[in-house]
Amino acid sequence: MARFSPFLLLCLCCCLFLSEAVGQAFANDTVFFSTKRKSVTIPFKLVHNLIIIPIQINNSNELNFILDSGVKNTLITRLHYSDSLSLNEAGRITIQGLGTGHELEAIYSKGNFMRMPGIEGVNHEVYVLLEDVFNLSTRMGMPIHGIIGYDIFRNFIVKINYSSKTLTLYRPDIELKVPKKAEVYPLHIENTKAYVEAGVRQHNGDSIKVKLVIDTGASHSISLYLPTDERLQLPPKVMEAYLGRGLSGDINGKIGRINSFSLGRYELQNLPASYPDEESIKAALNLANRNGNLGSDILKRFTVIFDYPHQRMMLMPNSKYREPFYYNMTGFEISTPLPGANFYVVSHVIDDSPAKASGLLPGDQLININGRDCKQLALDELLELFDSKPGRKVKLKLKRDSKLVNVEMVLQSRI
C-alpha cells in the first residue's frame, strides 16, 4: 500500500532518459490558444503543494495532471478503470530517471491532440508508463492520471497564483508588464529546464551561491546535492527520510534545517532542506552543474510568473510569505486506499515521534480530527489540520479492529 506523510516531500523527479529511437522531442509539437483572447485563466487544485490541472488527450474524458516544471515529456502514469484513452502511432520504449531501482517500459505515442480550457495542442507526444511507479492517486487522495510540464511552460507565459489557486496562460508574444511589487530574475533555460541562482546560509554561517532547477513538481522547499559542492554540509541535527519517488525508484536521504534561503531581496529563514543520497540522484549530478532544486513549499509563498519566452521569472510575495516552515510534526504517515473517497488509514508510524508515544498503530482508520469528521475532509483540508505550530494538541478518533479509540498527541518539530 502506498503511503505518504502529512507533510511528505513528494518529489516526482521525472527527468527522463529515453532510448535513442525516440529522436528529437517537440520537433513538430504545437500548443496554442483556441480563442482570440490574450490570456486564459484555469482554476487548479493544490494538494501537497502540487498543482493539479484538467487535460484531455484525444477523445478522453477530463484527466487530472500535475503541472511539473521539472518534467520534459508528458507522462500518463495511470489510467483508472473508468478512463478511456486512444493513442496514435504508439510503440514501446525504455525510460529511466532518478531513484535506485530499474529501467521502465513505456508506450511512446506521437500525433495526439491535447486540450485544456482555452488551449489546444496538436501532434502532442505522450509517454504512458506500463507500471504505476508513482502511486500518485493514493498519495494525492484523488485520481491522478499524469504529469505535464515543459509543453505548457515553453509555449506560454505562465502565472501561478497560489492564493487564488488559478493558472493564467498568456500568449508568448505579448509584452507582459512587470507588476509594481514584483522582482524580476533571469531564468537560465537549459535542456528544457529552468534554473535560477540563489543563496543558502548554512548552520555554520557560510553563505553559498547555488544553481537550482525550478521544480513545481517537488512539494518540499529546497533540495541540496552534497556531492556538487564541497562547501555544502549536513546540518548538525538531521533525520533520515523518504524524500520522494523517481522513475527508477525511491529517493531516500536526510532532512535538516538551513539558516536561510535568499533570492534577490527576498530571504526566508530557518527552513528544512532535503539532502538526497548520492546513489538516488547519480543520474542528475552532472546535469547543468546544478546544486539541487527549488520546490513548491517556497514557490507557494509567492505569485510566480514564469516567462520562458523572455527567460525571466517574477515573484510577488503573498499572505503565506512569512509563515514558518514545518515538517511532519505528528510522526505518522497515512494512505488513501480509495482515492477520492475520503478514507484515510495510518500506514506507518515513525519511531521516537508524537504518534509513537500516543500509541498510534499501522492500520488505524482516521475517523475524526479535532472534532471534524474525516469523511467530510478532502486530503488538502485534512493536511491543514496538521499544518500548525509545535505544541498544538491534536485529538484523533480512530477505528481499530472494529473498535473506536481516542488518541491525543502534541505536535513536535524533530529537526
C-alpha positions in Angstrom: 0.0 0.0 0.0 1.4 3.4 -0.9 1.9 5.8 1.8 2.6 9.5 2.5 3.3 11.6 5.5 1.0 14.6 6.3 4.0 16.7 5.0 5.6 14.3 2.6 8.3 15.8 0.5 6.7 14.4 -2.6 9.3 14.8 -5.3 8.3 13.3 -8.7 11.8 13.6 -10.1 10.7 12.9 -13.6 13.8 13.7 -15.7 13.6 11.2 -18.5 16.4 9.4 -20.2 14.9 7.9 -23.3 16.1 5.3 -25.8 17.7 6.8 -28.9 14.9 5.5 -31.0 12.6 8.3 -29.8 14.5 11.0 -31.6 14.3 14.8 -31.0 11.2 15.6 -28.9 8.9 18.5 -29.7 10.1 18.9 -33.3 6.6 19.4 -34.6 4.6 19.8 -31.4 2.4 22.9 -31.3 0.3 24.2 -28.4 -1.8 27.3 -28.9 -4.8 29.4 -27.9 -8.2 28.1 -29.2 -9.6 31.6 -28.7 -8.6 35.1 -29.7 -8.0 36.2 -26.1 -4.6 37.2 -24.9 -4.8 35.1 -21.8 -6.7 32.1 -20.3 -7.2 31.5 -16.6 -7.7 28.0 -15.3 -8.6 27.1 -11.7 -6.4 24.4 -10.2 -6.4 22.1 -7.1 -3.5 22.3 -4.7 -2.5 19.1 -2.8 0.9 18.6 -1.1 1.8 22.0 -2.7 1.4 20.4 -6.1 -0.8 21.9 -8.9 -3.4 19.7 -10.5 -5.0 20.8 -13.8 -7.6 19.3 -16.2 -6.4 18.0 -19.5 -8.0 15.9 -22.3 -5.9 13.7 -24.6 -7.6 12.9 -27.9 -11.2 11.8 -27.1 -10.6 11.1 -23.4 -12.6 12.4 -20.5 -11.1 15.2 -18.4 -7.9 13.8 -16.8 -6.1 15.2 -13.8 -2.4 16.1 -14.5 0.2 17.5 -12.1 1.9 20.6 -13.5 5.6 19.9 -13.1 8.2 22.3 -14.4 10.9 19.7 -13.9 9.4 17.2 -16.4 10.2 17.4 -20.2 7.7 14.9 -21.6 4.0 14.5 -20.9 3.6 11.3 -18.9 0.5 9.2 -18.3 1.2 7.5 -15.0 -2.1 5.6 -14.5 -5.5 5.1 -16.1 -8.3 4.1 -13.9 -11.0 1.5 -14.8 -13.5 4.2 -15.8 -11.0 6.0 -18.1 -10.7 5.5 -21.8 -7.9 6.8 -24.0 -6.9 6.1 -27.6 -3.3 7.0 -28.6 -1.9 7.5 -32.1 1.3 5.9 -33.5 2.2 4.0 -30.4 5.3 1.9 -29.7 7.3 0.6 -26.8 10.5 2.3 -25.4 12.6 2.1 -22.3 13.0 5.0 -19.9 14.8 5.7 -16.7 15.2 8.6 -14.2 16.2 9.3 -10.7 16.0 6.7 -7.9 17.7 3.5 -7.0 15.6 1.0 -9.0 15.4 -0.3 -12.5 14.5 1.0 -16.0 10.9 1.1 -17.0 8.9 0.2 -20.1 6.6 2.8 -21.5 4.4 3.4 -24.6 5.6 6.3 -26.7 2.9 8.0 -28.9 3.0 11.0 -31.1 0.5 12.8 -33.2 -2.0 13.2 -30.4 -4.5 16.0 -29.7 -4.3 17.8 -26.3 -6.9 20.1 -24.9 -7.2 22.4 -21.9 -9.8 25.1 -21.3 -9.0 27.7 -24.0 -5.9 25.8 -25.1 -5.3 23.1 -27.8 -2.2 21.1 -28.8 -1.6 19.2 -32.0 1.0 16.5 -32.7 1.4 16.0 -29.0 3.8 13.5 -27.7 2.8 11.3 -24.8 4.5 8.6 -22.8 2.4 6.0 -20.9 4.1 4.1 -18.1 3.3 0.4 -18.1 4.0 0.3 -14.3 2.4 2.8 -11.9 5.6 3.6 -10.1 4.5 6.9 -8.5 1.1 5.8 -7.0 0.1 9.4 -7.3 -3.7 8.7 -6.7 -3.1 7.1 -3.3 -0.6 9.8 -2.4 -2.8 12.7 -3.5 -6.2 11.4 -2.3 -7.8 11.7 -5.7 -7.4 10.1 -9.2 -4.2 11.4 -10.8 -3.6 10.4 -14.4 -0.3 12.0 -15.4 2.3 14.8 -15.3 2.8 17.6 -17.8 5.4 20.4 -17.7 7.6 21.8 -20.5 4.8 21.6 -23.1 3.0 24.3 -21.1 5.9 26.5 -19.9 7.7 26.7 -23.3 4.6 27.8 -25.2 3.1 30.4 -22.9 3.9 33.0 -20.2 2.7 31.2 -17.1 1.3 32.9 -14.0 0.7 30.8 -10.9 -1.4 32.4 -8.2 -1.1 30.0 -5.3 -3.5 32.2 -3.2 -6.4 32.1 -5.6 -5.4 28.7 -7.0 -5.5 29.9 -10.6 -3.2 29.3 -13.5 -3.1 32.1 -16.1 -1.5 31.4 -19.5 -0.6 34.4 -21.7 0.3 34.5 -25.3 4.1 34.2 -25.6 4.5 37.2 -27.9 2.8 39.8 -25.6 4.8 42.3 -23.6 3.6 41.5 -20.1 4.1 44.4 -17.8 6.1 43.8 -14.6 3.8 44.3 -11.6 4.9 47.0 -9.2 5.5 44.7 -6.3 7.3 42.1 -8.4 11.0 41.4 -8.5 12.4 40.0 -11.8 15.1 37.3 -12.0 16.9 35.9 -15.0 16.0 32.3 -15.9 18.6 30.0 -17.5 16.8 27.6 -19.8 18.9 24.5 -20.4 17.7 21.3 -22.0 14.0 22.2 -21.3 14.6 23.0 -17.6 14.7 26.4 -16.0 17.4 27.3 -13.5 17.8 30.2 -11.1 20.8 31.3 -9.0 20.1 31.8 -5.3 21.9 31.8 -1.9 21.8 29.5 1.1 23.2 30.2 4.5 24.2 27.1 6.5 24.2 26.3 10.2 27.9 27.4 10.4 27.2 30.8 8.9 28.7 30.0 5.5 26.8 31.6 2.6 26.9 29.7 -0.7 25.6 30.6 -4.1 23.7 27.7 -5.7 22.2 26.9 -9.0 18.8 25.3 -8.7 16.4 23.8 -11.1 12.9 25.2 -10.5 10.6 22.3 -9.8 6.9 22.8 -9.3 6.6 19.0 -9.1 8.5 18.9 -5.8 6.4 19.7 -2.7 9.4 20.4 -0.5 11.2 23.8 0.0 14.7 23.1 -1.3 16.9 20.1 -2.1 20.7 20.3 -2.0 23.1 17.8 -3.6 26.1 17.5 -1.3 28.4 16.0 -3.9 28.1 19.1 -6.2 30.0 21.5 -3.8 32.4 20.5 -1.1 31.2 23.6 0.9 27.7 22.1 1.3 27.4 20.4 4.6 24.7 18.5 6.5 23.2 20.4 9.4 24.1 19.0 12.9 20.6 17.9 13.5 19.1 15.7 10.7 16.6 12.9 10.4 16.5 10.0 7.9 13.7 10.5 5.5 11.9 9.2 2.4 12.2 12.1 0.0 10.1 11.0 -2.9 9.9 8.8 -5.9 11.9 8.9 -9.2 11.1 7.0 -12.3 13.8 4.5 -11.4 12.9 4.0 -7.7 12.6 5.6 -4.3 14.7 8.6 -3.3 16.0 8.5 0.3 18.2 10.9 2.2 18.2 13.3 5.2 16.4 16.4 6.2 17.8 19.2 8.3 17.4 23.0 8.6 19.4 25.7 6.9 19.6 29.2 8.4 18.2 31.0 5.3 17.5 30.9 1.6 17.8 34.1 -0.4 16.6 35.1 -3.9 17.2 38.7 -4.7 15.7 40.9 -2.0 13.7 38.0 -0.5 15.1 36.0 2.3 13.4 33.1 4.0 14.6 31.9 7.5 15.0 28.6 9.2 13.7 26.3 6.5 14.0 22.5 6.1 16.3 21.3 3.3 16.5 17.8 1.9 19.8 16.1 1.2 19.2 13.0 -1.1 21.6 10.1 -1.0 24.1 10.2 -3.8 23.0 6.9 -5.2 19.5 8.2 -5.7 20.5 11.2 -7.7 23.5 10.0 -9.6 21.7 10.5 -12.9 21.3 14.2 -12.2 24.7 15.1 -10.6 26.3 16.0 -13.9 23.4 17.9 -15.4 23.8 21.6 -16.0 26.1 21.9 -12.9 23.1 22.1 -10.7 23.3 22.1 -6.9 19.8 20.9 -6.3 16.2 22.1 -6.9 13.8 24.8 -5.7 10.4 23.3 -4.7 6.8 24.4 -4.2 7.0 25.0 -0.4 9.0 28.1 -1.3 7.2 28.9 -4.6 3.7 28.8 -2.9 4.7 31.8 -0.8 4.6 34.0 -4.0 2.6 34.7 -7.0 5.0 33.4 -9.7 5.3 34.4 -13.3 7.4 32.0 -15.5 8.3 33.8 -18.7 10.3 31.2 -20.6 10.0 33.1 -23.9 11.8 36.0 -22.4 13.9 33.9 -20.0 12.8 35.6 -16.8 10.8 34.9 -13.7 8.8 37.3 -11.5 8.0 36.9 -7.8 5.4 38.7 -5.7 5.0 37.7 -2.0 1.6 36.6 -0.9 0.0 36.1 2.6 2.0 32.9 3.2 5.4 34.6 2.7 6.2 34.9 6.4 4.7 31.6 7.5 7.2 29.3 9.3 8.3 26.1 7.7 7.3 22.8 9.4 7.8 19.2 8.6 5.7 16.2 9.8 5.2 17.1 13.4 2.9 14.2 14.0 5.3 11.4 13.1 2.8 9.2 11.2 2.0 8.5 7.6 -1.4 7.8 6.0 -2.6 6.2 2.9 -5.8 6.6 0.8 -6.7 3.1 -0.4 -9.8 4.5 -2.1 -8.6 7.8 -3.8 -11.4 10.4 -3.8 -13.5 8.6 -1.1 -12.0 10.5 1.9 -10.9 7.2 3.5 -7.6 7.6 5.4 -5.6 4.9 7.1 -2.4 5.1 9.2 0.2 3.2 7.1 3.4 3.9 9.1 4.4 5.2 12.5 7.8 6.8 12.9 9.9 5.8 15.9 10.6 8.4 18.6 7.7 10.6 17.4 4.5 12.0 19.0 2.4 9.4 17.1 4.5 6.6 18.5 4.3 8.0 22.0 0.5 8.3 21.8 0.1 4.6 20.7 -0.9 5.1 17.0 -0.7 1.8 15.1 -0.5 1.0 11.4 -3.9 0.1 10.1 -5.8 2.6 12.3 -8.5 4.3 10.3 -8.9 8.1 10.9 -12.5 8.8 11.9 -12.3 12.3 13.4 -9.7 15.0 13.9 -10.3 17.8 16.4 -14.0 17.2 16.2 -14.1 17.2 12.4 -15.4 14.1 10.5 -12.7 12.8 8.2 -15.3 11.7 5.7 -16.1 15.3 5.1 -12.5 16.3 4.6 -10.6 16.2 1.3 -6.9 15.4 1.6 -5.8 19.1 1.4 -8.3 20.0 4.1 -7.1 17.2 6.3 -3.5 18.2 5.9 -4.2 21.7 7.0 -5.3 20.4 10.4 -1.8 19.1 10.9 -0.1 22.2 9.5 0.3 24.2 12.7 2.9 25.3 15.2 4.7 22.9 17.6 3.0 22.4 20.9 -0.5 22.2 19.5 -2.7 19.4 20.8 -4.4 17.1 18.2 -7.2 14.8 19.2 -7.9 11.8 16.9 -10.7 9.3 16.9 -9.6 6.1 15.3 -11.2 2.8 14.3 -9.0 -0.2 15.3 -10.2 -3.7 14.9 -13.9 -2.6 14.8 -13.4 -0.6 18.0 -13.2 3.2 18.4 -10.0 4.5 20.0 -9.3 8.1 21.2 -5.8 9.4 20.9 -4.2 12.7 21.8 -0.8 14.0 20.7 1.2 17.2 20.8 2.8 18.4 17.6 6.6 18.4 17.8 9.4 19.6 15.5 12.1 16.9 15.2 14.5 19.0 13.1 
